[in-house]
Structures are given as C-alpha cells and as structure tokens.
Amino acid sequence: MWPPVAGEQRPMMHLDVQVGDLDDAVAEAVALGATLAQDQPQPDVRVLLDPAGHPFCLVRDDG
C-alpha cells in the first residue's frame, strides 16, 4: 500500500528503476497499465502502482 498505513502490512519488496527521462518513463508506464500514485514524496522520483496496486518507483538517473 502506498503510502504506508500504520497497522497495515508493509510492502515485502520495493522496485526502483533508474530512467534517463522521468516524464517519458512515466508516460510509457502509464500506457502499459500503471497509475501514478497520489503521494509523490521526491521531485526526482515518481511512485507508480502496477495494475494490481503494487508500488514501484521510477528514479531519474542524472549520472
């Protein structure tokens, strides 16, 4: 569940994917069935939910 809720089960695994262009990667993920999470805690990271509701992050790779 994103964001975590006190008393609820926490995610067992978290997936971060580094991307060169954050906006393009988000658009591609959404086109493939992901949804953008309402809570976005960092400017260089986008939290998305897969079709089953599991969170994953796209992280801008500045290097």
PDB file with SEQRES, HELIX, SHEET and CRYST1 records, atoms N, CA, C and O in Angstrom:
SEQRES   1 A   63  MET TRP PRO PRO VAL ALA GLY GLU GLN ARG PRO MET MET          
SEQRES   2 A   63  HIS LEU ASP VAL GLN VAL GLY ASP LEU ASP ASP ALA VAL          
SEQRES   3 A   63  ALA GLU ALA VAL ALA LEU GLY ALA THR LEU ALA GLN ASP          
SEQRES   4 A   63  GLN PRO GLN PRO ASP VAL ARG VAL LEU LEU ASP PRO ALA          
SEQRES   5 A   63  GLY HIS PRO PHE CYS LEU VAL ARG ASP ASP GLY                  
HELIX    1 AA1 LEU A   22  ALA A   31  1                                  10    
SHEET    1 AA1 4 ASP A  16  VAL A  19  0                                        
SHEET    2 AA1 4 PRO A  55  ARG A  60  1                                        
SHEET    3 AA1 4 VAL A  45  LEU A  49 -1                                        
SHEET    4 AA1 4 THR A  35  LEU A  36 -1                                        
CRYST1    1.000    1.000    1.000  90.00  90.00  90.00 P 1           1          
ATOM      1  N   MET A   1       0.848  -1.173   0.000  1.00  0.00           N  
ATOM      2  CA  MET A   1       0.000   0.000   0.000  1.00  0.00           C  
ATOM      3  C   MET A   1       0.892   1.234   0.000  1.00  0.00           C  
ATOM      4  O   MET A   1       1.894   1.280   0.713  1.00  0.00           O  
ATOM      5  N   TRP A   2       0.536   2.213  -0.783  1.00  0.00           N  
ATOM      6  CA  TRP A   2       1.282   3.453  -0.809  1.00  0.00           C  
ATOM      7  C   TRP A   2       0.344   4.616  -0.614  1.00  0.00           C  
ATOM      8  O   TRP A   2      -0.691   4.669  -1.279  1.00  0.00           O  
ATOM      9  N   PRO A   3       0.642   5.524   0.238  1.00  0.00           N  
ATOM     10  CA  PRO A   3       1.732   5.452   1.207  1.00  0.00           C  
ATOM     11  C   PRO A   3       1.411   4.455   2.314  1.00  0.00           C  
ATOM     12  O   PRO A   3       0.251   4.084   2.498  1.00  0.00           O  
ATOM     13  N   PRO A   4       2.432   4.017   3.053  1.00  0.00           N  
ATOM     14  CA  PRO A   4       2.211   3.045   4.124  1.00  0.00           C  
ATOM     15  C   PRO A   4       1.199   3.560   5.147  1.00  0.00           C  
ATOM     16  O   PRO A   4       1.138   4.757   5.427  1.00  0.00           O  
ATOM     17  N   VAL A   5       0.420   2.652   5.692  1.00  0.00           N  
ATOM     18  CA  VAL A   5      -0.593   2.980   6.688  1.00  0.00           C  
ATOM     19  C   VAL A   5      -0.258   2.216   7.964  1.00  0.00           C  
ATOM     20  O   VAL A   5      -0.031   1.007   7.930  1.00  0.00           O  
ATOM     21  N   ALA A   6      -0.228   2.919   9.076  1.00  0.00           N  
ATOM     22  CA  ALA A   6       0.066   2.276  10.360  1.00  0.00           C  
ATOM     23  C   ALA A   6      -0.906   1.131  10.601  1.00  0.00           C  
ATOM     24  O   ALA A   6      -2.117   1.286  10.442  1.00  0.00           O  
ATOM     25  N   GLY A   7      -0.368  -0.014  10.984  1.00  0.00           N  
ATOM     26  CA  GLY A   7      -1.195  -1.177  11.272  1.00  0.00           C  
ATOM     27  C   GLY A   7      -1.481  -2.057  10.067  1.00  0.00           C  
ATOM     28  O   GLY A   7      -2.001  -3.161  10.226  1.00  0.00           O  
ATOM     29  N   GLU A   8      -1.158  -1.597   8.869  1.00  0.00           N  
ATOM     30  CA  GLU A   8      -1.364  -2.380   7.647  1.00  0.00           C  
ATOM     31  C   GLU A   8      -0.047  -3.055   7.257  1.00  0.00           C  
ATOM     32  O   GLU A   8       1.031  -2.621   7.662  1.00  0.00           O  
ATOM     33  N   GLN A   9      -0.153  -4.120   6.466  1.00  0.00           N  
ATOM     34  CA  GLN A   9       1.049  -4.812   6.013  1.00  0.00           C  
ATOM     35  C   GLN A   9       1.899  -3.890   5.157  1.00  0.00           C  
ATOM     36  O   GLN A   9       1.383  -3.174   4.299  1.00  0.00           O  
ATOM     37  N   ARG A  10       3.197  -3.912   5.393  1.00  0.00           N  
ATOM     38  CA  ARG A  10       4.140  -3.124   4.610  1.00  0.00           C  
ATOM     39  C   ARG A  10       4.537  -3.920   3.364  1.00  0.00           C  
ATOM     40  O   ARG A  10       4.441  -5.147   3.366  1.00  0.00           O  
ATOM     41  N   PRO A  11       4.982  -3.238   2.299  1.00  0.00           N  
ATOM     42  CA  PRO A  11       5.457  -3.968   1.125  1.00  0.00           C  
ATOM     43  C   PRO A  11       6.627  -4.884   1.489  1.00  0.00           C  
ATOM     44  O   PRO A  11       7.463  -4.534   2.322  1.00  0.00           O  
ATOM     45  N   MET A  12       6.676  -6.048   0.862  1.00  0.00           N  
ATOM     46  CA  MET A  12       7.734  -7.013   1.133  1.00  0.00           C  
ATOM     47  C   MET A  12       8.977  -6.708   0.300  1.00  0.00           C  
ATOM     48  O   MET A  12      10.087  -7.057   0.701  1.00  0.00           O  
ATOM     49  N   MET A  13       8.806  -6.073  -0.833  1.00  0.00           N  
ATOM     50  CA  MET A  13       9.906  -5.768  -1.729  1.00  0.00           C  
ATOM     51  C   MET A  13       9.580  -4.445  -2.411  1.00  0.00           C  
ATOM     52  O   MET A  13       8.415  -4.120  -2.642  1.00  0.00           O  
ATOM     53  N   HIS A  14      10.612  -3.699  -2.725  1.00  0.00           N  
ATOM     54  CA  HIS A  14      10.390  -2.431  -3.409  1.00  0.00           C  
ATOM     55  C   HIS A  14      11.288  -2.386  -4.644  1.00  0.00           C  
ATOM     56  O   HIS A  14      12.463  -2.745  -4.578  1.00  0.00           O  
ATOM     57  N   LEU A  15      10.737  -1.951  -5.746  1.00  0.00           N  
ATOM     58  CA  LEU A  15      11.468  -1.905  -7.003  1.00  0.00           C  
ATOM     59  C   LEU A  15      11.694  -0.448  -7.405  1.00  0.00           C  
ATOM     60  O   LEU A  15      10.741   0.320  -7.539  1.00  0.00           O  
ATOM     61  N   ASP A  16      12.953  -0.074  -7.594  1.00  0.00           N  
ATOM     62  CA  ASP A  16      13.319   1.233  -8.139  1.00  0.00           C  
ATOM     63  C   ASP A  16      13.938   1.001  -9.510  1.00  0.00           C  
ATOM     64  O   ASP A  16      14.813   0.149  -9.665  1.00  0.00           O  
ATOM     65  N   VAL A  17      13.488   1.754 -10.495  1.00  0.00           N  
ATOM     66  CA  VAL A  17      14.020   1.640 -11.853  1.00  0.00           C  
ATOM     67  C   VAL A  17      14.609   2.994 -12.233  1.00  0.00           C  
ATOM     68  O   VAL A  17      13.901   4.002 -12.234  1.00  0.00           O  
ATOM     69  N   GLN A  18      15.900   3.021 -12.553  1.00  0.00           N  
ATOM     70  CA  GLN A  18      16.538   4.259 -12.983  1.00  0.00           C  
ATOM     71  C   GLN A  18      16.189   4.525 -14.440  1.00  0.00           C  
ATOM     72  O   GLN A  18      16.223   3.624 -15.279  1.00  0.00           O  
ATOM     73  N   VAL A  19      15.851   5.781 -14.726  1.00  0.00           N  
ATOM     74  CA  VAL A  19      15.468   6.175 -16.087  1.00  0.00           C  
ATOM     75  C   VAL A  19      16.171   7.467 -16.447  1.00  0.00           C  
ATOM     76  O   VAL A  19      16.501   8.268 -15.572  1.00  0.00           O  
ATOM     77  N   GLY A  20      16.398   7.669 -17.733  1.00  0.00           N  
ATOM     78  CA  GLY A  20      17.042   8.888 -18.205  1.00  0.00           C  
ATOM     79  C   GLY A  20      16.090  10.059 -18.274  1.00  0.00           C  
ATOM     80  O   GLY A  20      16.468  11.184 -17.948  1.00  0.00           O  
ATOM     81  N   ASP A  21      14.853   9.813 -18.696  1.00  0.00           N  
ATOM     82  CA  ASP A  21      13.849  10.870 -18.828  1.00  0.00           C  
ATOM     83  C   ASP A  21      12.633  10.457 -18.017  1.00  0.00           C  
ATOM     84  O   ASP A  21      11.888   9.558 -18.408  1.00  0.00           O  
ATOM     85  N   LEU A  22      12.442  11.111 -16.902  1.00  0.00           N  
ATOM     86  CA  LEU A  22      11.382  10.729 -15.975  1.00  0.00           C  
ATOM     87  C   LEU A  22       9.991  10.874 -16.591  1.00  0.00           C  
ATOM     88  O   LEU A  22       9.155   9.984 -16.439  1.00  0.00           O  
ATOM     89  N   ASP A  23       9.740  11.974 -17.276  1.00  0.00           N  
ATOM     90  CA  ASP A  23       8.414  12.191 -17.868  1.00  0.00           C  
ATOM     91  C   ASP A  23       8.091  11.140 -18.918  1.00  0.00           C  
ATOM     92  O   ASP A  23       6.977  10.617 -18.949  1.00  0.00           O  
ATOM     93  N   ASP A  24       9.056  10.825 -19.782  1.00  0.00           N  
ATOM     94  CA  ASP A  24       8.833   9.803 -20.808  1.00  0.00           C  
ATOM     95  C   ASP A  24       8.606   8.428 -20.183  1.00  0.00           C  
ATOM     96  O   ASP A  24       7.744   7.672 -20.632  1.00  0.00           O  
ATOM     97  N   ALA A  25       9.381   8.106 -19.146  1.00  0.00           N  
ATOM     98  CA  ALA A  25       9.232   6.804 -18.490  1.00  0.00           C  
ATOM     99  C   ALA A  25       7.877   6.676 -17.808  1.00  0.00           C  
ATOM    100  O   ALA A  25       7.257   5.613 -17.853  1.00  0.00           O  
ATOM    101  N   VAL A  26       7.415   7.745 -17.181  1.00  0.00           N  
ATOM    102  CA  VAL A  26       6.091   7.726 -16.548  1.00  0.00           C  
ATOM    103  C   VAL A  26       5.017   7.531 -17.612  1.00  0.00           C  
ATOM    104  O   VAL A  26       4.103   6.729 -17.425  1.00  0.00           O  
ATOM    105  N   ALA A  27       5.113   8.246 -18.713  1.00  0.00           N  
ATOM    106  CA  ALA A  27       4.126   8.118 -19.785  1.00  0.00           C  
ATOM    107  C   ALA A  27       4.098   6.693 -20.334  1.00  0.00           C  
ATOM    108  O   ALA A  27       3.026   6.149 -20.600  1.00  0.00           O  
ATOM    109  N   GLU A  28       5.267   6.091 -20.503  1.00  0.00           N  
ATOM    110  CA  GLU A  28       5.320   4.724 -21.012  1.00  0.00           C  
ATOM    111  C   GLU A  28       4.718   3.738 -20.010  1.00  0.00           C  
ATOM    112  O   GLU A  28       3.974   2.835 -20.394  1.00  0.00           O  
ATOM    113  N   ALA A  29       5.039   3.910 -18.725  1.00  0.00           N  
ATOM    114  CA  ALA A  29       4.491   3.018 -17.701  1.00  0.00           C  
ATOM    115  C   ALA A  29       2.967   3.136 -17.629  1.00  0.00           C  
ATOM    116  O   ALA A  29       2.272   2.129 -17.501  1.00  0.00           O  
ATOM    117  N   VAL A  30       2.454   4.352 -17.710  1.00  0.00           N  
ATOM    118  CA  VAL A  30       1.002   4.564 -17.679  1.00  0.00           C  
ATOM    119  C   VAL A  30       0.353   3.932 -18.909  1.00  0.00           C  
ATOM    120  O   VAL A  30      -0.716   3.330 -18.801  1.00  0.00           O  
ATOM    121  N   ALA A  31       0.983   4.060 -20.067  1.00  0.00           N  
ATOM    122  CA  ALA A  31       0.455   3.443 -21.286  1.00  0.00           C  
ATOM    123  C   ALA A  31       0.401   1.923 -21.165  1.00  0.00           C  
ATOM    124  O   ALA A  31      -0.425   1.269 -21.802  1.00  0.00           O  
ATOM    125  N   LEU A  32       1.294   1.366 -20.337  1.00  0.00           N  
ATOM    126  CA  LEU A  32       1.329  -0.092 -20.141  1.00  0.00           C  
ATOM    127  C   LEU A  32       0.427  -0.565 -19.002  1.00  0.00           C  
ATOM    128  O   LEU A  32       0.367  -1.761 -18.720  1.00  0.00           O  
ATOM    129  N   GLY A  33      -0.281   0.369 -18.338  1.00  0.00           N  
ATOM    130  CA  GLY A  33      -1.256  -0.030 -17.319  1.00  0.00           C  
ATOM    131  C   GLY A  33      -0.987   0.447 -15.913  1.00  0.00           C  
ATOM    132  O   GLY A  33      -1.801   0.210 -15.021  1.00  0.00           O  
ATOM    133  N   ALA A  34       0.143   1.120 -15.686  1.00  0.00           N  
ATOM    134  CA  ALA A  34       0.430   1.647 -14.345  1.00  0.00           C  
ATOM    135  C   ALA A  34      -0.385   2.915 -14.104  1.00  0.00           C  
ATOM    136  O   ALA A  34      -0.882   3.544 -15.038  1.00  0.00           O  
ATOM    137  N   THR A  35      -0.507   3.272 -12.835  1.00  0.00           N  
ATOM    138  CA  THR A  35      -1.143   4.540 -12.483  1.00  0.00           C  
ATOM    139  C   THR A  35      -0.194   5.311 -11.569  1.00  0.00           C  
ATOM    140  O   THR A  35       0.543   4.719 -10.781  1.00  0.00           O  
ATOM    141  N   LEU A  36      -0.224   6.613 -11.682  1.00  0.00           N  
ATOM    142  CA  LEU A  36       0.601   7.471 -10.865  1.00  0.00           C  
ATOM    143  C   LEU A  36      -0.007   7.541  -9.471  1.00  0.00           C  
ATOM    144  O   LEU A  36      -1.195   7.828  -9.325  1.00  0.00           O  
ATOM    145  N   ALA A  37       0.805   7.279  -8.443  1.00  0.00           N  
ATOM    146  CA  ALA A  37       0.311   7.352  -7.069  1.00  0.00           C  
ATOM    147  C   ALA A  37       0.014   8.799  -6.709  1.00  0.00           C  
ATOM    148  O   ALA A  37       0.650   9.718  -7.225  1.00  0.00           O  
ATOM    149  N   GLN A  38      -0.944   8.995  -5.832  1.00  0.00           N  
ATOM    150  CA  GLN A  38      -1.313  10.345  -5.427  1.00  0.00           C  
ATOM    151  C   GLN A  38      -0.192  11.010  -4.628  1.00  0.00           C  
ATOM    152  O   GLN A  38       0.051  12.205  -4.794  1.00  0.00           O  
ATOM    153  N   ASP A  39       0.490  10.262  -3.771  1.00  0.00           N  
ATOM    154  CA  ASP A  39       1.559  10.795  -2.941  1.00  0.00           C  
ATOM    155  C   ASP A  39       2.890  10.681  -3.680  1.00  0.00           C  
ATOM    156  O   ASP A  39       3.315   9.580  -4.030  1.00  0.00           O  
ATOM    157  N   GLN A  40       3.544  11.812  -3.915  1.00  0.00           N  
ATOM    158  CA  GLN A  40       4.835  11.859  -4.611  1.00  0.00           C  
ATOM    159  C   GLN A  40       5.835  12.568  -3.698  1.00  0.00           C  
ATOM    160  O   GLN A  40       5.885  13.798  -3.692  1.00  0.00           O  
ATOM    161  N   PRO A  41       6.642  11.816  -2.918  1.00  0.00           N  
ATOM    162  CA  PRO A  41       7.468  12.423  -1.884  1.00  0.00           C  
ATOM    163  C   PRO A  41       8.766  13.091  -2.328  1.00  0.00           C  
ATOM    164  O   PRO A  41       9.358  13.837  -1.549  1.00  0.00           O  
ATOM    165  N   GLN A  42       9.229  12.846  -3.564  1.00  0.00           N  
ATOM    166  CA  GLN A  42      10.510  13.413  -4.001  1.00  0.00           C  
ATOM    167  C   GLN A  42      10.395  13.947  -5.419  1.00  0.00           C  
ATOM    168  O   GLN A  42       9.684  13.365  -6.239  1.00  0.00           O  
ATOM    169  N   PRO A  43      11.088  15.054  -5.729  1.00  0.00           N  
ATOM    170  CA  PRO A  43      10.963  15.640  -7.068  1.00  0.00           C  
ATOM    171  C   PRO A  43      11.607  14.826  -8.184  1.00  0.00           C  
ATOM    172  O   PRO A  43      11.200  14.952  -9.339  1.00  0.00           O  
ATOM    173  N   ASP A  44      12.604  13.991  -7.874  1.00  0.00           N  
ATOM    174  CA  ASP A  44      13.295  13.220  -8.911  1.00  0.00           C  
ATOM    175  C   ASP A  44      12.873  11.751  -8.936  1.00  0.00           C  
ATOM    176  O   ASP A  44      13.541  10.915  -9.545  1.00  0.00           O  
ATOM    177  N   VAL A  45      11.758  11.445  -8.267  1.00  0.00           N  
ATOM    178  CA  VAL A  45      11.223  10.078  -8.190  1.00  0.00           C  
ATOM    179  C   VAL A  45       9.724  10.143  -8.457  1.00  0.00           C  
ATOM    180  O   VAL A  45       9.049  11.070  -8.009  1.00  0.00           O  
ATOM    181  N   ARG A  46       9.202   9.155  -9.187  1.00  0.00           N  
ATOM    182  CA  ARG A  46       7.759   9.028  -9.365  1.00  0.00           C  
ATOM    183  C   ARG A  46       7.343   7.661  -8.847  1.00  0.00           C  
ATOM    184  O   ARG A  46       7.873   6.631  -9.261  1.00  0.00           O  
ATOM    185  N   VAL A  47       6.387   7.678  -7.937  1.00  0.00           N  
ATOM    186  CA  VAL A  47       5.818   6.445  -7.416  1.00  0.00           C  
ATOM    187  C   VAL A  47       4.634   6.093  -8.298  1.00  0.00           C  
ATOM    188  O   VAL A  47       3.743   6.913  -8.519  1.00  0.00           O  
ATOM    189  N   LEU A  48       4.633   4.861  -8.804  1.00  0.00           N  
ATOM    190  CA  LEU A  48       3.534   4.364  -9.618  1.00  0.00           C  
ATOM    191  C   LEU A  48       3.005   3.084  -9.003  1.00  0.00           C  
ATOM    192  O   LEU A  48       3.665   2.459  -8.173  1.00  0.00           O  
ATOM    193  N   LEU A  49       1.813   2.701  -9.415  1.00  0.00           N  
ATOM    194  CA  LEU A  49       1.198   1.459  -8.966  1.00  0.00           C  
ATOM    195  C   LEU A  49       0.964   0.582 -10.178  1.00  0.00           C  
ATOM    196  O   LEU A  49       0.445   1.035 -11.198  1.00  0.00           O  
ATOM    197  N   ASP A  50       1.357  -0.695 -10.056  1.00  0.00           N  
ATOM    198  CA  ASP A  50       1.080  -1.617 -11.158  1.00  0.00           C  
ATOM    199  C   ASP A  50      -0.416  -1.932 -11.169  1.00  0.00           C  
ATOM    200  O   ASP A  50      -1.122  -1.523 -10.247  1.00  0.00           O  
ATOM    201  N   PRO A  51      -0.922  -2.643 -12.174  1.00  0.00           N  
ATOM    202  CA  PRO A  51      -2.364  -2.900 -12.247  1.00  0.00           C  
ATOM    203  C   PRO A  51      -2.948  -3.607 -11.017  1.00  0.00           C  
ATOM    204  O   PRO A  51      -4.147  -3.500 -10.760  1.00  0.00           O  
ATOM    205  N   ALA A  52      -2.112  -4.329 -10.253  1.00  0.00           N  
ATOM    206  CA  ALA A  52      -2.585  -4.989  -9.037  1.00  0.00           C  
ATOM    207  C   ALA A  52      -2.485  -4.078  -7.819  1.00  0.00           C  
ATOM    208  O   ALA A  52      -2.902  -4.461  -6.726  1.00  0.00           O  
ATOM    209  N   GLY A  53      -1.932  -2.867  -7.994  1.00  0.00           N  
ATOM    210  CA  GLY A  53      -1.819  -1.913  -6.899  1.00  0.00           C  
ATOM    211  C   GLY A  53      -0.497  -1.928  -6.158  1.00  0.00           C  
ATOM    212  O   GLY A  53      -0.358  -1.254  -5.137  1.00  0.00           O  
ATOM    213  N   HIS A  54       0.482  -2.683  -6.650  1.00  0.00           N  
ATOM    214  CA  HIS A  54       1.793  -2.730  -6.006  1.00  0.00           C  
ATOM    215  C   HIS A  54       2.618  -1.516  -6.428  1.00  0.00           C  
ATOM    216  O   HIS A  54       2.693  -1.209  -7.618  1.00  0.00           O  
ATOM    217  N   PRO A  55       3.244  -0.816  -5.462  1.00  0.00           N  
ATOM    218  CA  PRO A  55       4.029   0.374  -5.810  1.00  0.00           C  
ATOM    219  C   PRO A  55       5.409   0.021  -6.368  1.00  0.00           C  
ATOM    220  O   PRO A  55       6.009  -0.989  -5.999  1.00  0.00           O  
ATOM    221  N   PHE A  56       5.889   0.874  -7.258  1.00  0.00           N  
ATOM    222  CA  PHE A  56       7.265   0.826  -7.738  1.00  0.00           C  
ATOM    223  C   PHE A  56       7.664   2.254  -8.079  1.00  0.00           C  
ATOM    224  O   PHE A  56       6.802   3.108  -8.287  1.00  0.00           O  
ATOM    225  N   CYS A  57       8.955   2.515  -8.135  1.00  0.00           N  
ATOM    226  CA  CYS A  57       9.428   3.880  -8.380  1.00  0.00           C  
ATOM    227  C   CYS A  57      10.254   3.961  -9.647  1.00  0.00           C  
ATOM    228  O   CYS A  57      11.032   3.065  -9.971  1.00  0.00           O  
ATOM    229  N   LEU A  58      10.061   5.061 -10.350  1.00  0.00           N  
ATOM    230  CA  LEU A  58      10.936   5.436 -11.447  1.00  0.00           C  
ATOM    231  C   LEU A  58      11.800   6.569 -10.906  1.00  0.00           C  
ATOM    232  O   LEU A  58      11.284   7.561 -10.390  1.00  0.00           O  
ATOM    233  N   VAL A  59      13.116   6.416 -11.027  1.00  0.00           N  
ATOM    234  CA  VAL A  59      14.074   7.352 -10.438  1.00  0.00           C  
ATOM    235  C   VAL A  59      14.900   7.956 -11.564  1.00  0.00           C  
ATOM    236  O   VAL A  59      15.503   7.234 -12.358  1.00  0.00           O  
ATOM    237  N   ARG A  60      14.922   9.284 -11.629  1.00  0.00           N  
ATOM    238  CA  ARG A  60      15.725   9.957 -12.653  1.00  0.00           C  
ATOM    239  C   ARG A  60      17.199   9.706 -12.399  1.00  0.00           C  
ATOM    240  O   ARG A  60      17.692   9.934 -11.294  1.00  0.00           O  
ATOM    241  N   ASP A  61      17.903   9.238 -13.417  1.00  0.00           N  
ATOM    242  CA  ASP A  61      19.334   8.957 -13.347  1.00  0.00           C  
ATOM    243  C   ASP A  61      20.081  10.143 -13.937  1.00  0.00           C  
ATOM    244  O   ASP A  61      20.104  10.326 -15.154  1.00  0.00           O  
ATOM    245  N   ASP A  62      20.682  10.936 -13.087  1.00  0.00           N  
ATOM    246  CA  ASP A  62      21.395  12.128 -13.537  1.00  0.00           C  
ATOM    247  C   ASP A  62      22.857  11.836 -13.876  1.00  0.00           C  
ATOM    248  O   ASP A  62      23.602  12.739 -14.258  1.00  0.00           O  
ATOM    249  N   GLY A  63      23.264  10.570 -13.733  1.00  0.00           N  
ATOM    250  CA  GLY A  63      24.676  10.262 -13.918  1.00  0.00           C  
ATOM    251  C   GLY A  63      24.975   9.734 -15.235  1.00  0.00           C  
ATOM    252  O   GLY A  63      26.130   9.430 -15.532  1.00  0.00           O  
TER     253      GLY A  63                                                      
END                                                                             
